[in-house]
Amino acid sequence: MRKHGCTFTSATYPLSGKMIARLRRCSDVRNQVGFLTLREGGSHMDTLPGSILLHAQSLAEGGVLSPKEFLHLGSRAAVDQAFSRLVKDGRLLRVTRGTYVAPVAGRSGMRAPAPEKVLRSMAELSGEMIALHGASAANLLGLTRQVPARPIYLTSGRTRKLKLGRAEVLVKHAPSWMLALGSRPAGTAVRALAWIGPTRADKALAALRRILPLPEWHALTTSRSMLPSWLAQAIGRESARD
């Protein structure tokens, strides 16, 4: 195809600097050429991977993207191939099937985004509840010094493993009562108590009564109907100590 003295082709081939400059002077290159790839100094980026990467880099740290978001730009096979290529080049990280994130710049180079930011983004998209595991919740509240050997989170969704760079994050399905109070401090307390268990619950609740703001302690005490009997009884005993 020839227009305004420029010849276009849908093939991918190396171009000289003069030829690239000539193409760039043509005002309608973008409109007339669908997936033209310009190679200069051995680097290349065509329209589809470029669009995906541009979107990924526009997101905040931990923002997730899915191939389904880009099916208007090409076939599913072409979109999957573009994602695969970006992962191979280190431009994207595959977190789990159908979920990708962009690496972020750190002090020692590019790194995976923080797990909690990725999980927050995933929760916003899926509508599921994702929260700290009981051991991490107890550590956060000062009830224990123990932490899981690897990051573990609880979810209202299905159990799965996430890959973030070299780190593996386990997301485990939890019963609804563990997540009923959400991410507020009272909900964190419920998950901490679930991990601590019946034998140490009384001691932990005495500490929580001092730690939690009054509205959060009230939320915990009024949630007893949703909790297992052993936990409801322990909260009731602590509430009765006035």
C-alpha positions in Angstrom: 0.0 0.0 0.0 1.4 3.4 -0.9 0.1 6.7 0.5 1.8 10.1 0.7 5.0 8.6 -0.7 5.2 6.0 2.1 5.0 2.2 1.5 3.5 0.1 4.3 3.4 -3.6 5.0 1.9 -5.7 7.8 5.1 -7.8 7.9 7.8 -7.3 10.6 11.2 -6.4 9.2 14.3 -4.3 10.2 14.2 -0.7 9.1 17.0 1.8 8.8 17.0 5.1 10.8 16.2 7.1 7.6 13.3 4.8 6.8 11.9 5.0 10.3 12.1 8.8 10.2 10.3 8.8 6.8 7.5 6.6 8.2 7.1 8.9 11.2 6.6 11.9 8.9 3.5 10.2 7.5 0.6 11.6 9.5 -1.6 8.5 9.0 0.8 5.7 9.9 -1.2 4.6 12.9 -4.5 4.6 11.0 -3.2 2.8 7.9 -1.1 0.2 9.6 -2.7 -2.1 12.2 0.2 -4.1 13.7 3.3 -2.6 12.1 6.4 -3.4 14.1 9.4 -1.1 13.9 12.7 -2.7 14.8 15.4 -0.4 15.8 18.6 -1.5 17.5 17.1 -5.0 18.0 14.2 -3.8 20.2 10.5 -4.0 19.2 7.1 -3.5 20.6 3.9 -3.9 18.5 0.5 -2.5 19.2 -1.0 -5.3 21.3 1.8 -5.9 23.8 2.4 -2.1 23.9 -1.2 -1.4 24.8 -1.1 -4.1 27.5 2.1 -2.8 28.9 0.9 0.8 28.8 -2.2 -0.1 30.8 -0.2 -2.2 33.3 2.2 0.7 34.0 -0.7 3.1 34.5 -1.9 1.1 37.5 -0.8 1.7 41.1 1.5 -0.8 42.6 -0.2 -4.2 42.8 -2.9 -3.4 40.3 -3.9 -6.5 38.5 -4.9 -7.0 34.8 -6.4 -9.9 32.9 -6.2 -11.0 29.3 -10.0 -10.6 29.1 -9.6 -6.9 29.3 -7.9 -6.8 25.9 -10.0 -9.0 23.8 -11.2 -6.0 21.9 -7.7 -5.6 20.5 -7.2 -9.1 19.1 -8.1 -12.7 19.2 -7.8 -14.7 22.5 -4.8 -16.5 21.1 -3.1 -13.2 20.1 -3.8 -11.7 23.5 -2.5 -14.7 25.4 0.6 -14.7 23.2 1.2 -11.0 24.0 0.9 -11.7 27.7 3.3 -14.6 27.4 5.8 -12.5 25.6 5.6 -9.7 28.2 6.1 -12.3 31.0 9.1 -13.8 29.2 10.6 -10.3 28.8 10.2 -9.6 32.5 7.7 -6.8 31.8 4.8 -8.6 33.6 4.5 -11.2 36.3 2.0 -14.0 36.2 0.4 -14.1 39.7 -2.0 -17.0 38.9 -4.1 -18.1 36.0 -5.5 -15.1 34.2 -4.0 -12.6 36.6 -0.9 -10.5 36.0 0.9 -7.5 37.6 3.7 -5.2 36.6 6.9 -5.3 38.6 8.0 -2.1 40.3 11.3 -0.3 40.7 13.1 -0.9 44.0 16.5 0.0 45.4 18.1 -3.1 43.9 16.2 -3.1 40.6 12.8 -4.3 39.6 10.8 -6.3 42.2 7.4 -7.9 42.6 4.7 -5.6 44.1 3.8 -6.0 47.8 1.5 -9.0 48.3 -1.0 -7.0 50.4 -1.4 -4.5 47.5 -1.9 -7.3 44.9 -4.5 -9.0 47.2 -6.3 -5.7 47.8 -6.6 -5.2 44.0 -7.8 -8.7 43.5 -10.4 -8.4 46.2 -11.7 -5.2 44.7 -12.1 -6.8 41.3 -13.6 -10.1 42.5 -15.7 -8.8 45.4 -14.3 -11.5 47.7 -13.0 -10.7 51.2 -9.3 -11.2 51.8 -7.7 -10.7 55.2 -4.6 -11.6 57.3 -4.2 -15.1 58.5 -4.9 -15.6 62.2 -1.2 -15.9 63.1 -0.4 -12.6 61.3 -3.4 -11.0 62.9 -2.3 -12.1 66.4 1.2 -10.7 65.7 -0.2 -7.4 64.5 -2.2 -7.1 67.7 0.8 -7.9 69.9 -0.7 -11.2 71.1 2.2 -13.3 69.8 5.6 -13.0 68.2 5.0 -15.9 65.8 4.5 -15.2 62.2 3.9 -17.7 59.3 7.0 -18.9 57.5 5.5 -17.7 54.3 2.7 -15.1 53.7 -0.8 -16.6 54.3 -4.1 -14.9 53.8 -7.7 -15.9 54.4 -10.4 -15.4 51.8 -14.1 -15.9 51.2 -13.2 -17.3 47.8 -11.4 -20.4 46.8 -8.0 -21.6 48.1 -5.1 -20.9 45.7 -1.4 -20.2 45.5 -0.1 -16.9 44.1 3.3 -16.4 42.7 5.0 -13.0 43.2 8.5 -13.1 41.8 10.3 -15.7 43.9 7.7 -15.5 46.7 4.7 -17.8 47.0 1.6 -16.6 48.8 -1.1 -19.0 50.0 -4.7 -17.7 50.0 -6.9 -20.1 52.0 -10.7 -20.3 52.1 -12.0 -19.4 55.5 -15.5 -20.0 57.1 -17.8 -17.0 56.9 -17.6 -16.2 60.7 -13.9 -15.5 60.5 -14.5 -12.8 57.9 -17.9 -11.4 59.1 -16.4 -8.3 60.7 -14.2 -7.5 57.7 -10.9 -5.9 57.9 -11.7 -3.6 60.9 -9.7 -4.2 64.1 -12.6 -6.3 65.6 -12.4 -8.6 62.6 -8.6 -8.9 63.0 -9.3 -9.8 66.6 -11.7 -12.6 65.6 -9.1 -14.2 63.3 -6.4 -13.8 65.9 -8.6 -15.6 68.5 -9.5 -18.3 66.0 -5.8 -19.0 65.6 -5.0 -18.8 69.4 -7.7 -21.3 70.2 -9.9 -22.1 73.2 -7.2 -22.8 75.8 -5.6 -19.4 75.5 -8.6 -17.3 74.5 -9.4 -15.9 78.0 -5.9 -14.4 78.3 -5.9 -13.1 74.8 -9.3 -11.4 75.3 -8.2 -9.7 78.5 -5.3 -8.2 76.4 -7.7 -7.3 73.6 -10.0 -5.5 75.9 -7.1 -3.1 76.7 -5.8 -2.8 73.2 -9.0 -2.4 71.1 -10.8 1.0 70.9 -14.1 0.9 72.7 -16.2 0.8 69.5 -14.2 -2.2 68.2 -14.5 -4.0 71.5 -18.2 -3.4 71.4 -18.3 -4.7 67.8 -16.5 -7.8 69.0 -18.8 -8.5 71.9 -22.0 -7.9 69.9 -20.9 -10.4 67.2 -21.1 -13.4 69.5 -24.2 -14.9 67.7 -22.0 -15.4 64.5 -19.1 -17.0 66.3 -18.4 -20.6 67.4 -19.7 -21.5 70.9 -16.3 -21.6 72.6 -15.4 -18.2 71.3 -18.8 -16.6 72.1 -18.5 -18.0 75.6 -15.0 -16.7 76.1 -16.0 -13.2 74.9 -19.0 -13.3 77.2 -16.9 -14.2 80.2 -14.5 -11.3 79.5 -17.4 -8.9 79.0 -18.9 -9.9 82.3 -15.8 -8.8 84.2 -16.7 -5.2 85.0 
